[in-house]
Amino acid sequence: METRKLHYLIACISYPITIIHFIFGNYTNEKLISGIAFFTVATLIYVGFTYLFFKSETGKRVVVSGLLLASIVFIFLAFQTV
């Protein structure tokens, strides 16, 4: 199996399972909506990065830059909560 297809398969399997988890879990409406919204955005970014990575060399640079930017933001936010 190609790596690209494996990444798409992971997204196609994990998305419905996580949505079902949120729906049948013991969550308030606010947490249910925010959880589904967050995971939908995260899945779209994941699939978008996967598409761009396998599209061209420029796409690979965009993905690496995006991941570096996300890492820097997450590290900054981690220190803000301490």
Backbone as numpy.savetxt, mean C-alpha at the origin, in Angstrom:
# Nx Ny Nz CAx CAy CAz Cx Cy Cz
6.36 -18.30 -12.21 5.52 -17.13 -12.21 6.41 -15.89 -12.21
6.01 -14.93 -13.01 6.75 -13.67 -13.07 6.58 -12.89 -11.78
7.58 -12.12 -11.45 7.54 -11.32 -10.23 6.39 -10.31 -10.28
6.18 -9.70 -11.43 5.12 -8.72 -11.58 3.76 -9.34 -11.29
3.52 -10.51 -11.86 2.24 -11.20 -11.63 2.08 -11.61 -10.17
3.18 -11.98 -9.54 3.13 -12.34 -8.12 2.71 -11.14 -7.27
3.25 -9.98 -7.58 2.88 -8.77 -6.83 1.41 -8.43 -7.02
0.92 -8.56 -8.24 -0.51 -8.31 -8.49 -1.37 -9.35 -7.78
-0.92 -10.59 -7.73 -1.66 -11.64 -7.04 -1.73 -11.36 -5.54
-0.62 -10.91 -4.97 -0.60 -10.55 -3.54 -1.63 -9.46 -3.27
-1.69 -8.45 -4.13 -2.66 -7.36 -3.94 -4.09 -7.87 -4.09
-4.32 -8.73 -5.07 -5.68 -9.24 -5.31 -6.16 -10.15 -4.20
-5.27 -10.82 -3.52 -5.67 -11.71 -2.42 -5.77 -10.93 -1.11
-4.80 -10.07 -0.83 -4.79 -9.39 0.46 -5.88 -8.34 0.59
-6.25 -7.69 -0.51 -7.25 -6.62 -0.41 -8.61 -7.15 0.07
-9.20 -8.15 -0.58 -10.51 -8.62 -0.09 -10.46 -9.22 1.31
-9.37 -9.91 1.63 -9.26 -10.51 2.96 -9.23 -9.42 4.03
-8.48 -8.35 3.79 -8.40 -7.27 4.76 -9.72 -6.52 4.87
-10.40 -6.30 3.76 -11.69 -5.63 3.80 -12.70 -6.48 4.57
-12.70 -7.78 4.35 -13.59 -8.68 5.10 -13.25 -8.63 6.59
-11.97 -8.57 6.91 -11.56 -8.46 8.31 -12.15 -7.20 8.95
-12.07 -6.08 8.24 -12.63 -4.84 8.79 -14.14 -4.91 8.92
-14.81 -5.52 7.96 -16.27 -5.57 7.99 -16.77 -6.45 9.12
-16.18 -7.63 9.29 -16.67 -8.57 10.29 -15.98 -8.44 11.65
-15.00 -7.54 11.74 -14.34 -7.31 13.03 -15.22 -6.44 13.92
-14.81 -6.31 15.13 -15.57 -5.52 16.09 -15.03 -4.10 16.09
-15.36 -3.33 15.03 -14.86 -1.97 14.87 -16.03 -0.99 14.87
-15.77 0.21 15.36 -16.78 1.27 15.25 -16.85 1.71 13.79
-17.92 2.42 13.44 -18.07 2.88 12.06 -16.91 3.78 11.63
-16.44 4.61 12.55 -15.34 5.51 12.23 -14.06 4.73 11.92
-13.75 3.75 12.75 -12.54 2.94 12.51 -12.70 2.06 11.28
-13.91 1.57 11.03 -14.17 0.76 9.85 -13.91 1.56 8.58
-14.45 2.75 8.51 -14.28 3.58 7.32 -12.83 4.02 7.16
-12.19 4.43 8.24 -10.80 4.87 8.12 -9.87 3.70 7.77
-10.15 2.51 8.30 -9.33 1.34 7.97 -9.46 0.94 6.52
-10.69 0.91 6.03 -10.91 0.56 4.62 -10.32 1.62 3.70
-10.48 2.90 4.05 -9.92 3.97 3.23 -8.39 3.90 3.19
-7.77 3.69 4.36 -6.31 3.60 4.41 -5.81 2.42 3.59
-6.44 1.25 3.75 -5.94 0.09 3.03 -6.20 0.20 1.53
-7.28 0.87 1.14 -7.53 1.09 -0.28 -6.45 1.98 -0.89
-6.12 3.06 -0.21 -5.06 3.95 -0.70 -3.72 3.23 -0.73
-3.41 2.48 0.32 -2.14 1.74 0.37 -2.06 0.72 -0.77
-3.17 0.04 -1.05 -3.17 -0.95 -2.13 -3.02 -0.27 -3.49
-3.67 0.86 -3.68 -3.52 1.59 -4.95 -2.09 2.07 -5.15
-1.45 2.54 -4.09 -0.05 2.96 -4.20 0.84 1.75 -4.51
0.58 0.63 -3.85 1.35 -0.60 -4.08 1.23 -1.06 -5.53
0.01 -1.11 -6.03 -0.21 -1.55 -7.41 0.38 -0.54 -8.40
0.24 0.75 -8.08 0.82 1.77 -8.94 2.34 1.70 -8.99
2.96 1.52 -7.84 4.41 1.37 -7.81 4.85 0.10 -8.55
4.11 -0.97 -8.39 4.44 -2.21 -9.10 4.36 -2.00 -10.61
3.30 -1.34 -11.06 3.15 -1.07 -12.49 4.30 -0.21 -13.00
4.59 0.88 -12.29 5.66 1.77 -12.73 7.02 1.09 -12.73
7.28 0.26 -11.72 8.57 -0.41 -11.61 8.83 -1.30 -12.82
7.83 -2.02 -13.26 8.02 -2.95 -14.37 7.76 -2.32 -15.73
7.37 -1.04 -15.77 7.08 -0.37 -17.03 8.35 0.07 -17.76
9.26 0.74 -17.05 10.47 1.25 -17.71 11.53 1.59 -16.67
12.68 1.99 -17.15 13.76 2.41 -16.25 13.39 3.69 -15.51
12.70 4.59 -16.19 12.24 5.81 -15.53 11.27 5.47 -14.41
10.41 4.48 -14.64 9.48 4.03 -13.62 10.19 3.49 -12.40
11.30 2.79 -12.63 12.08 2.27 -11.50 12.65 3.41 -10.67
13.11 4.47 -11.34 13.64 5.62 -10.61 12.53 6.33 -9.82
11.35 6.41 -10.41 10.22 7.05 -9.73 9.85 6.26 -8.48
9.83 4.93 -8.60 9.48 4.07 -7.45 10.52 4.21 -6.35
11.79 4.16 -6.70 12.85 4.30 -5.69 12.77 5.66 -5.02
12.55 6.71 -5.80 12.42 8.05 -5.22 11.20 8.13 -4.30
10.10 7.56 -4.73 8.89 7.56 -3.90 9.08 6.80 -2.60
9.75 5.67 -2.67 10.00 4.88 -1.46 10.96 5.60 -0.51
11.97 6.25 -1.07 12.89 7.03 -0.23 12.16 8.19 0.44
11.32 8.88 -0.30 10.56 9.99 0.26 9.61 9.49 1.36
8.93 8.38 1.11 8.03 7.82 2.12 8.80 7.41 3.36
9.98 6.83 3.19 10.81 6.43 4.33 11.22 7.63 5.17
11.64 8.68 4.51 12.04 9.90 5.24 10.86 10.48 6.01
9.69 10.52 5.37 8.50 11.05 6.04 8.13 10.18 7.24
8.17 8.86 7.07 7.82 7.96 8.17 8.80 8.09 9.34
10.08 8.22 9.05 11.08 8.40 10.11 10.83 9.71 10.84
10.57 10.77 10.08 10.28 12.07 10.69 9.04 11.98 11.58
7.98 11.33 11.09 6.77 11.20 11.88 6.97 10.33 13.12
7.83 9.33 13.01 8.11 8.48 14.17 8.76 9.28 15.30
9.65 10.20 14.94 10.30 11.02 15.95 9.37 12.09 16.50
8.36 12.47 15.75 7.41 13.47 16.21 6.48 12.89 17.29
6.26 11.59 17.27 5.35 10.98 18.25 6.04 10.63 19.56
7.36 10.69 19.59 8.10 10.32 20.80 8.09 11.44 21.81
